[in-house]
Amino acid sequence: MSNTNENQEKKEGTYFLKQFVRGNTNNKGSIVQLSISRKTGDMLITIAPQKGMNGNLPIFDYEKKMIFNLTEEEIIKTMALFKTAKEGEVSFPHLNGKNPKTIIFKNSFYNEKLQFQLYVKQGENGVGFFFNPIEARVLLKNLEDSISIYNKMNAVLALNNIE
């Protein structure tokens, strides 16, 4: 299940406004959400595992969520990996703070089709998400836009005007 479609990548203003969802009856799904830091304008990425189903809808365990942002260098390395369209991975240890974690972006092939994956490991726990090609391009466009100082400052100003 996914709430993205082909028109999303063509829309203007995709910056920081996305949610990617995978859920299944085996409770092996996850959710990835993009949001804005109200202080810096940085893009924050939240990933949380699925914990069950409510009818046909997945329920996610936000108590086990992991939140992180990427540096400009990490964003550039992630974009370069995706653009190669070859198997490979980049790994970023975020060992600072009270919740150290390792962020891994990976290109792999399944049934001869390229898959782009985000996996976040924290201690013995980890949560992964496989992006379809359109979702991957939307994520990477948001990452690319997030390194613009102009976009960051506009995001902070917009959030402050909303309050």
C-alpha positions as CSV (number, residue, x, y, z in Angstrom):
1,M,0.0,0.0,0.0
2,S,1.4,3.4,-0.9
3,N,-0.1,6.9,-0.8
4,T,2.2,8.3,-3.6
5,N,1.5,8.4,-7.3
6,E,3.2,9.3,-10.5
7,N,1.9,12.9,-10.4
8,Q,3.6,13.6,-7.1
9,E,7.1,13.7,-8.5
10,K,6.0,16.3,-11.0
11,K,4.2,18.6,-8.5
12,E,5.9,21.8,-7.4
13,G,6.3,22.2,-3.6
14,T,7.0,18.6,-2.8
15,Y,9.6,19.8,-0.2
16,F,9.1,18.2,3.2
17,L,5.5,17.1,2.7
18,K,5.6,13.4,2.2
19,Q,4.7,10.2,3.9
20,F,5.5,6.7,2.5
21,V,3.5,3.7,3.8
22,R,3.9,0.0,3.6
23,G,1.7,-2.3,5.6
24,N,0.8,-6.0,5.4
25,T,-1.0,-8.7,7.4
26,N,2.4,-10.1,8.6
27,N,3.1,-6.8,10.4
28,K,6.4,-6.4,8.6
29,G,5.6,-2.9,7.2
30,S,6.9,0.5,8.1
31,I,6.2,4.2,7.5
32,V,8.6,6.9,6.5
33,Q,7.6,10.6,7.1
34,L,9.4,13.7,6.0
35,S,8.9,16.9,8.1
36,I,10.7,20.1,9.0
37,S,12.8,21.1,12.0
38,R,11.1,24.3,13.3
39,K,14.4,25.6,14.4
40,T,16.7,25.0,11.5
41,G,14.5,24.2,8.5
42,D,16.4,20.8,8.1
43,M,14.4,17.9,6.7
44,L,13.7,15.4,9.4
45,I,13.1,11.8,8.5
46,T,11.0,9.6,10.8
47,I,10.8,5.8,10.3
48,A,8.6,3.6,12.5
49,P,7.7,-0.2,12.3
50,Q,4.3,-1.6,11.8
51,K,2.7,-3.1,14.9
52,G,-0.6,-4.4,13.6
53,M,-3.7,-3.9,11.5
54,N,-6.9,-2.2,12.1
55,G,-9.2,-3.8,9.5
56,N,-7.4,-3.2,6.2
57,L,-5.2,-0.4,7.5
58,P,-1.8,-0.8,9.1
59,I,-1.0,0.6,12.5
60,F,2.5,1.8,13.3
61,D,4.5,1.8,16.5
62,Y,5.5,5.4,17.0
63,E,7.0,4.6,20.4
64,K,9.7,2.8,18.5
65,K,10.2,5.5,15.9
66,M,13.6,6.8,14.9
67,I,14.1,10.4,13.8
68,F,17.2,11.7,12.1
69,N,18.4,14.3,9.5
70,L,21.2,14.0,7.0
71,T,24.2,16.3,6.5
72,E,24.8,17.8,3.1
73,E,27.6,15.3,2.5
74,E,25.3,12.4,3.4
75,I,22.6,13.7,1.1
76,I,25.1,14.0,-1.8
77,K,26.4,10.5,-1.2
78,T,22.8,9.1,-1.1
79,M,21.8,10.8,-4.3
80,A,25.0,9.6,-6.0
81,L,24.3,6.0,-5.0
82,F,20.7,6.1,-6.3
83,K,21.8,7.7,-9.6
84,T,24.3,4.9,-10.3
85,A,21.4,2.4,-10.7
86,K,23.9,-0.2,-9.5
87,E,24.0,-2.4,-6.4
88,G,25.7,-0.7,-3.5
89,E,25.1,1.0,-0.2
90,V,26.1,4.0,1.9
91,S,26.2,3.9,5.6
92,F,26.1,6.8,8.0
93,P,26.8,6.3,11.7
94,H,24.9,8.9,13.8
95,L,26.5,8.1,17.2
96,N,25.9,11.4,18.9
97,G,23.0,12.0,21.2
98,K,21.1,9.7,23.5
99,N,19.9,7.4,20.7
100,P,22.8,6.4,18.5
101,K,21.9,4.8,15.2
102,T,23.2,3.9,11.8
103,I,21.4,5.0,8.7
104,I,21.9,2.8,5.6
105,F,20.7,3.5,2.0
106,K,21.0,0.6,-0.3
107,N,20.5,-0.1,-4.0
108,S,19.7,-3.8,-4.8
109,F,18.0,-5.8,-7.5
110,Y,14.9,-8.0,-7.1
111,N,13.5,-9.7,-10.2
112,E,15.9,-7.6,-12.3
113,K,14.4,-4.4,-11.0
114,L,16.3,-1.8,-9.0
115,Q,15.1,-1.3,-5.4
116,F,16.1,1.6,-3.2
117,Q,16.0,0.9,0.5
118,L,16.4,2.9,3.8
119,Y,17.4,0.9,6.8
120,V,17.9,2.4,10.3
121,K,19.6,0.4,13.0
122,Q,19.5,1.4,16.6
123,G,21.1,-1.1,19.0
124,E,19.6,-4.5,18.3
125,N,16.5,-3.1,16.5
126,G,16.2,-1.9,13.0
127,V,13.5,-0.7,10.6
128,G,13.6,-0.8,6.9
129,F,11.6,0.6,4.0
130,F,11.8,-0.3,0.3
131,F,10.9,2.7,-1.9
132,N,9.3,2.1,-5.3
133,P,11.0,4.1,-8.1
134,I,8.6,7.0,-8.0
135,E,8.8,7.3,-4.2
136,A,12.6,7.1,-4.4
137,R,12.7,10.0,-6.8
138,V,10.3,12.0,-4.6
139,L,12.5,11.3,-1.5
140,L,15.7,12.3,-3.3
141,K,14.1,15.5,-4.7
142,N,13.2,16.4,-1.2
143,L,16.7,15.6,0.0
144,E,18.2,17.7,-2.8
145,D,15.9,20.7,-2.1
146,S,16.6,20.4,1.6
147,I,20.2,21.5,1.2
148,S,19.3,24.9,-0.2
149,I,19.6,27.6,2.5
150,Y,16.8,29.5,0.7
151,N,14.4,26.5,1.1
152,K,15.4,26.0,4.7
153,M,14.8,29.6,5.7
154,N,11.5,29.7,3.8
155,A,10.4,26.6,5.6
156,V,11.2,28.2,9.0
157,L,9.5,31.4,8.1
158,A,6.4,29.5,6.9
159,L,6.2,27.4,10.1
160,N,6.6,30.5,12.3
161,N,3.8,32.3,10.4
162,I,1.4,29.3,10.9
163,E,1.7,29.5,14.6
